[in-house]
């Protein structure tokens, strides 16, 4: 039997340990440099605050709803995580931390007459010793224990925060309740293919007549164990939907699909990834990311530039170095070329709604001579001199 123990709203719960007056009140935790919301108490969720929302966009809403806001305190969270794991080891030596706020536990060889009662003992001890609420799910496999944990968390009044899948009836009921997109290891792309085949729940996933299709789709990405990620090409649109950047400052390729491996983590600003402190081994695929981040009304683009700089610099630095202008100056660009292909269908309405003018002569290159020469060599050979690569391409 396995268990998955997950700390509820972990970062928010850690802050409440030392400020118990906040228990029952809405709070949120912000990411590094107070950029986005990365943890919410249940009370904040009930007030409609979204996970990942940029703080500056919901600042007024947070004030109006009297929601307490905290900067992230990772030394505190790391310390509390270690304390939780240490307590869990008192229930079984076979405890495997899965992330900072959750762990798998294995009870093979142990005589436990009542797993639900055993799970309640875990909850009570962690709450008594650390004041951290947790949910516990038991099942015969790790994947099923994650489903059990989600049920325990979703229905606390019925389950008391502990749920055990120990019968075939419970297993089938839990699998039918679990949406296919919530299955551990099923990403967005595969979810869409599953739904096209009318595979809508985890239970559908297990039916024999779906096995061949599922196996084929998963083996395409999993057969080559060397491949830890897939490399995609980037098209950076600038100023309008008709031009893409050609200068060296625009990165050409990045990893945007990774293998489901807990040892893979984001690197620095999440532009790349690492595994065991090394770059990922990847294969390049014939797919492109259409990057529209530089296509906005000049006023909105200027606001974005100011906000972005506040993520990395102090307000004083921004005040000194970022000019106060009404609109972004799109004319300050190294080099562009006209985009002559088709945009994704989902962009049709957005492109039609463009409400500003962008005029540029793409033949004019505002580059130093050495950069123009490097660009000429790149166009001729495909080789970008001195290009930094966040990956290792394998054949």
N, C-alpha and C positions, 0 to 999 in steps of 0.2 A: 504494500500500500504506500502511495505517495501523498504528500500534502504540499500545497502552495500557501505560504503565509505572506500576506501583502499588507503593508502599513497603509492605513487610510489617509489620503491627502497628506503624505508624509512631511513635506516641508512645512506646510501650515501647522500640522500637529506638533512639530518640533518647536515652533515659535510659541505655541500655547503652553508648552511644558514650563517655561519660565515666566509666562504671563497668563496664569490660569483665569484671570478676569475676562480673557477673550474667548473662553469656551462658550459655545452657543452663539457667538457673534461672527458676522461675515469678515473674513480676511483673505488677502491674496498675497502671493510671493512673486517678486519680479526676477527676471534673469540677470545675467551679468550686465553691469552698467544700467540697470533698471530699464531694460528695453521692453520685454514682453512678459505677460503673466504666465508663470510656469507651474503654479500650484494654487488651488482654490479650496477653501473650506466648503462643506456641503451647503452652508448658509449662503455663501457667495454664488455657488452654482444655482441655487434656487432663485437668486435675484437676476439670473440671466447673464452673468459675466462669462465670457467665452475663454476657453483655454487658448493660449498663444496670442491673445489680443495685445497689440502694441499699447503700452501704457498711455502714451500721449493721446491716443484716440478715445480712450475710455476714462480719461482723468476726471472729467466733469461728472460722468456717471458714477464713478467711485465716490466722489464727494457727496453727490446728491443722495446716494444710498447708504452713506455713512459706513463705507467699507474700509477697514484698516489695511494699509499697504506696507509691506516689508521688503527691504532689499534682501537678496539671497545671502545666506550665511553658510557656505559649504563646509567650513571646518566643524560647525555645530552639527550639520546633517551627517557628516561622515562619522563623527564621534557617536551620535545616537544610533546610527546604523550598526556600528560595531557592537554596541551594547545589546541591541535587539538580537543580533546573530548569536551572541554569547548566551543569551537566555534560551534561545531555541536549541542550542547544542545540549542544554540540560534535559531536553526531551528525547533527543536521539543524536548520537555522534555523527550520523550520516546527514549532515546539513550542508546544503550547497547554495551559497549566496548567488542569486541570479541577477540582481541589480542592487542599487543602494537601498531600496525599500521592499524587496521581496526575496524569498528564498524557498527552494525546494527541500523537502525532507523525505527520507526513505525509512520505512519501519520494518523492512524485511528482517525476520528472525526475532522480532519483538512480540510479546504477547500483550495485546491491548484489547480488552474485552469491549470497550465502548469508545470508538473514535470520536464521536460527537462530544462526549464528556472530556476526552483528552484534549480536543481542540479548545473547549471552553477553558480548560486549565491554562493553556497557552495564552489565550486572550487575557484572562484575569491576571496572570503573573506579569505579563508585559505592561498592562495598564497600571497595576499596583506599583511596580518597580520603576517604570519610565513614564507613565501617563501617555503612552502612545496607543491609540486604538488600532486594532488589526482585524483582518478577515482571514478565515482559514477554510480551505477546500481540500477534501480528501477524495482520492479515486485510485484506480489500479494503474493509471499511467500519468505521466507529467501533463500531457495535453488535456486529459480529462480533469486533472486536479485544477488546472487553470479555469476550466468551465465551472467546476464546483465552487471555486473561489468567487467567480463573478456572480453566481447565484447567491452565495452567502452575503456578498456586498450589496446586491440589488434588493434583497428581501430580508433586512435585518430583524424585523419584528417576528417573522415566521422562523427564521433560522438561528436567531441570536448571534449572527455573525459567523456561524460554522455550518458547513454543509458537507454531507458525505454521500458520494455516489457509490453505493455498495450492492446494488441489485440491477438486473437487466432492465427492469421497468424504469428505474431512476435514470439509467444511462440513456435510454431511448428518449425519455421525456426531456432530459437536459440537452441532448443533441438536436432535437426538434426545436427547442427554444433558442438555440444559438444560431445567429445569422452567419452565412458563409463568410462574410467580410470580417467577422470577429474570430474566425478560426486561427489559431496560432500558426504563423508561417505563410498564411495566404495574403498576398499583397493585392494592390489595386488592379493591376493588369490581369492577373489570374482570376480575380473576383469577377471581372466583366465577362471573361470567357465562361466561367462557371454559370453565371446567370443566363448567358445566352443558351446554355444547355439545360436550363431550368433546374440547376443545382443551387437552391436558395438557402439551405440550412446545412449545418454540420451533419445532420442525419442523412440528407440527400447525398452528401459527400461519401458516406460509407456504403451506399447501396452498390451491389455487385455490377449492375449494368452501366454504372458510371466509372468503374475502375479503369478501363482501358484508356478512356479520354484523359482522366486525371493523371494517370501514370505517364502518358506521353507528354503532356504539357510540363510536368514537373521535371522529367528527365532531360528535357531540352536544356534546362539551366543547371541541373545538378550533376549530370554524368561526369563532366570534367571537373574533378576535385581541385585542380590547380586554380580554376577561375574563382576569384574572390569578389569580383565586381565586373560590371559592364560599362564601357566607356562610350559616351554619347557626344556627338558633334554639337556645337553651339552656333546659333545665328543671333547676333546682338543687333536689334533694331534701334535706330537712333533718330529722335526728332519726329519721325512719322513712320508709317508702316511701309514706306517705299524705299527706305535706305537701311543698309546694314554697315556696321563698323568694320573697317579693314586694317586699322592700325594695330601695332604690336601689343598695345595695352589690353586688347580684347582677348581673353583666353579662348582657345579654340576647342578644347575638349575637357570634359570632366566626368568623374564617376557619378552616375545617378541611379544605379541599381546595384545593390550589394547582396551577397549571400547572407542568409539568415544564420549569423554566427555571433554569439554573445561577446566574443573577443574583439569584434570590429567596433570601433568607436569613431565619432566625428573628430576631426583634427582642427584645432585652432578655431577659425570662424565658420567651421562646418563646410568650407569649400571642398575639402578633401576628407579622406578617411585613413585610419591606420589600424594595423593588427600587430600586436606584440612590438609596438614602436617602429614598425617598418611600413613602407608603402604597400598597397594592395597589388596583387597580380591580376591583371584585367585583360579582357578581350574587347576590341572595338567593334561596335555593331552599326549597321546602316540605319541609324535613327538620329534625329536631331531635336534639340531643345530650342524652341522659338522664344527667345528672351525679349520680353516687351517692357522691361523695367525702365528703359529710357524713352518711352513713348507716352508722354502725358502732356496735358495742357501746361504751358510754361509756368503758370502760377502754382500748380500742383507739383510740378517737378522741382521748383525752387523750395517749396515747403518740405518735400522729401529730402532734398540735399541738406537742408538745415537740420532736420530730425536725424538723419543718418549720422551727421557729424557729431551730434550730441551723444550718440551711442559710444563714441570713441574719445571724445574730448569734453572738457568742462564747458559750462555755459560761458565762462569768461573767454575761453579760447575761441568759441564760436562767435561771440560778440566781436572779437578783435579781428578774426580772419575771414569770416564769411560776410560778404557785402550784403547790405539790406537793400534788396531790389524787389520789384513787384513780380518779375518773371525770370525764369531761367534763360541764360544766354546759350542757345543751341548752336550759335555760329562758331563757338570755340571748340572745334573738332579737328582731329588730325587728318582723317581720311574716311571717305564713305564710297560705297558703290550702290547702284540701284538694284533693288530686289525684283526679279522678273518672274519668280515662281508663284505658287499659290499658298495662301495662308490656310491654317486649319479652319474647318467649317464653323467651329464654335466661336471664332473671332469675327464672323461676318457682321453681326450687329454692332459690335464695338468699333470696327473699322469704319462702318457707315456713319457712325455718330461723331467722328472726329470734328472738332469745332475750332481748330486753330490752323494757321498757315505755317508751313515750313518750306522755305526755299533755300536751296543750296546748289552750288555747282560741284558735282562729285569729281570733276577733273582737277580741281584745285586741292593740292595736298599740302597741309600745314605741318610738314615734317622736316626735321633736319636732314641734310644730305645723306648721312650715314644710315638713317632709318629708311629713307627712300631706297637706298641701295640694298639694304637687308630685305625690304619688301619685294624688290625686283627678283632677288635670289629665291625668296619664298614662293613667289608666283611661278617661277620657272621650274623649281625642283620640288616644292612642297616642304622643304626643310626650313624651319624657323630657327635662326641662329640664336643660341643662348636661351631657348625656351625652357621655362620651368615646368616640370611634369610632376603632378601629384600622384603618380601611379607608375607601375611597371607593366608594359605591354608584353604579353606572351603570345607565342605563335600557336 
